[in-house]
Amino acid sequence: MHRFISAFAGLSLSLLLAVCAHAHYDIADLAAFSPDEREALAGVSITDTEQFLAATLEAASRSTLAGQTGLAGDRLRELAGIAELVQVPGIGGQIAQLLVAAGIASLDELAAADPDALAERCAEVNRQQRLAPQPPPSDALRHWARLARDVPYRVQD
């Protein structure tokens, strides 16, 4: 174990982030997906966010998935935004859900948003809905916006 840790000791933080980048989650671990939605998706063998994104990247594929699962297309688009956002290292399910509730439905919207204004909006939404233990500060939002540029999967409308 010591050799494993020593091998990473000299790496920069950005390189470590690149190694660990583009996280995908088990859908069961994301509170944004209801038990019924998880069950419907599992019925078509979708159990993680990578599989979910592959099935929801384009409007036509979301329509197909809606037909297969009985889930509404608008709801699939909202969940696709959450799945897209959690690819960014540091953005977990709660923060992604908070960002969507604050009006950020995609990585492109996150990258284009003013971090200070978004931090205020997230704080207000979180006061009302209590989606995350703490809303993200503007410096974290600024950092995530930079990381979002390298995320491979982007949902199309």
C-alpha positions in Angstrom: 0.0 0.0 0.0 2.9 2.4 0.8 4.3 2.0 -2.7 0.8 2.8 -4.1 0.6 6.0 -2.1 4.2 7.0 -2.9 3.5 6.6 -6.6 0.9 9.4 -6.4 2.8 11.7 -4.0 4.5 13.6 -6.8 1.5 14.1 -9.0 -0.2 17.4 -9.2 -3.7 17.9 -8.1 -4.9 18.6 -11.6 -3.3 15.3 -12.8 -4.9 13.4 -10.0 -8.3 15.0 -10.9 -7.8 13.9 -14.5 -7.1 10.4 -13.4 -10.3 10.3 -11.3 -12.4 12.4 -13.7 -15.7 11.7 -15.2 -17.4 10.0 -12.3 -20.4 7.8 -12.8 -22.8 6.8 -10.1 -25.1 3.9 -9.5 -28.6 5.3 -10.1 -29.7 3.8 -6.8 -27.3 6.2 -5.0 -28.8 9.3 -6.5 -31.9 10.6 -4.5 -33.0 12.5 -7.6 -34.2 9.2 -9.1 -37.3 7.9 -7.5 -37.7 4.2 -6.6 -40.2 3.9 -9.5 -37.8 5.6 -11.9 -35.0 3.3 -10.8 -37.2 0.3 -11.3 -38.3 1.4 -14.7 -34.8 2.0 -15.8 -33.5 -1.3 -14.4 -36.2 -3.0 -16.5 -34.2 -1.9 -19.6 -30.9 -2.7 -18.0 -29.9 0.9 -17.0 -28.4 1.0 -13.5 -25.8 3.7 -13.6 -25.4 7.2 -14.9 -23.1 6.2 -17.7 -25.7 3.9 -19.1 -28.4 6.4 -18.5 -26.5 9.2 -20.3 -25.9 6.9 -23.3 -29.6 6.4 -23.5 -30.6 10.0 -23.1 -27.9 12.1 -24.9 -30.3 13.0 -27.8 -34.0 13.9 -27.9 -34.8 10.9 -30.1 -33.1 8.5 -27.7 -35.0 10.0 -24.8 -38.2 9.6 -26.7 -37.4 5.9 -27.3 -36.5 5.4 -23.6 -39.7 7.1 -22.5 -41.6 4.6 -24.6 -39.7 1.7 -23.2 -40.0 2.8 -19.6 -43.2 4.8 -19.4 -41.2 7.8 -17.9 -42.0 11.3 -19.2 -39.6 12.8 -21.7 -39.3 16.0 -19.7 -38.4 14.1 -16.6 -35.8 12.1 -18.5 -34.3 15.4 -19.7 -34.1 16.7 -16.1 -32.5 13.5 -14.9 -30.1 13.6 -17.8 -29.0 17.0 -16.7 -28.2 15.6 -13.2 -26.4 12.6 -14.7 -24.4 15.0 -16.9 -23.4 17.3 -14.0 -22.2 14.4 -11.7 -19.5 13.6 -14.3 -17.6 16.6 -13.0 -15.3 15.6 -10.1 -16.6 17.2 -6.9 -20.2 17.4 -8.0 -22.3 14.7 -6.3 -25.9 13.9 -6.6 -27.1 16.5 -4.1 -25.2 19.3 -5.6 -26.3 18.3 -9.2 -29.9 18.3 -8.0 -29.4 21.7 -6.4 -27.8 23.1 -9.6 -30.8 21.8 -11.7 -33.2 23.4 -9.3 -31.3 26.6 -9.5 -31.7 26.6 -13.3 -28.5 24.9 -14.5 -29.6 21.9 -16.6 -26.3 21.2 -18.4 -22.5 21.5 -18.3 -22.7 24.2 -20.9 -25.0 26.2 -18.7 -22.7 25.7 -15.7 -19.7 26.9 -17.8 -21.6 30.0 -18.9 -23.1 31.0 -15.5 -21.7 33.8 -13.4 -20.3 31.9 -10.4 -21.2 34.6 -7.9 -24.8 34.9 -9.0 -25.1 31.2 -9.2 -23.8 30.7 -5.7 -26.5 33.2 -4.5 -29.2 31.4 -6.5 -28.1 28.0 -5.1 -28.1 29.3 -1.6 -31.7 30.7 -2.0 -32.9 27.4 -3.6 -31.3 25.4 -0.9 -32.9 27.5 1.9 -36.2 26.7 0.3 -35.8 23.1 -0.7 -32.9 21.8 1.4 -31.4 19.7 -1.3 -27.8 19.7 -0.1 -26.1 20.1 3.4 -24.4 23.3 2.1 -24.8 25.2 -1.2 -21.6 25.4 -3.2 -19.5 28.6 -2.9 -18.6 30.6 -6.0 -15.0 29.4 -6.1 -16.2 25.8 -6.3 -18.6 26.7 -9.0 -15.8 28.5 -10.9 -13.6 25.4 -10.6 -16.3 23.0 -11.7 -17.1 25.2 -14.7 -13.4 24.8 -15.8 -13.5 21.0 -15.3 -16.8 20.8 -17.2 -15.0 21.6 -20.5 -13.4 18.1 -20.5 -16.4 16.0 -19.7 -17.2 13.6 -22.5 -20.9 13.1 -22.4 -23.2 16.1 -23.2 -26.9 16.0 -23.5 -28.4 17.5 -26.7 -31.8 19.1 -26.8 
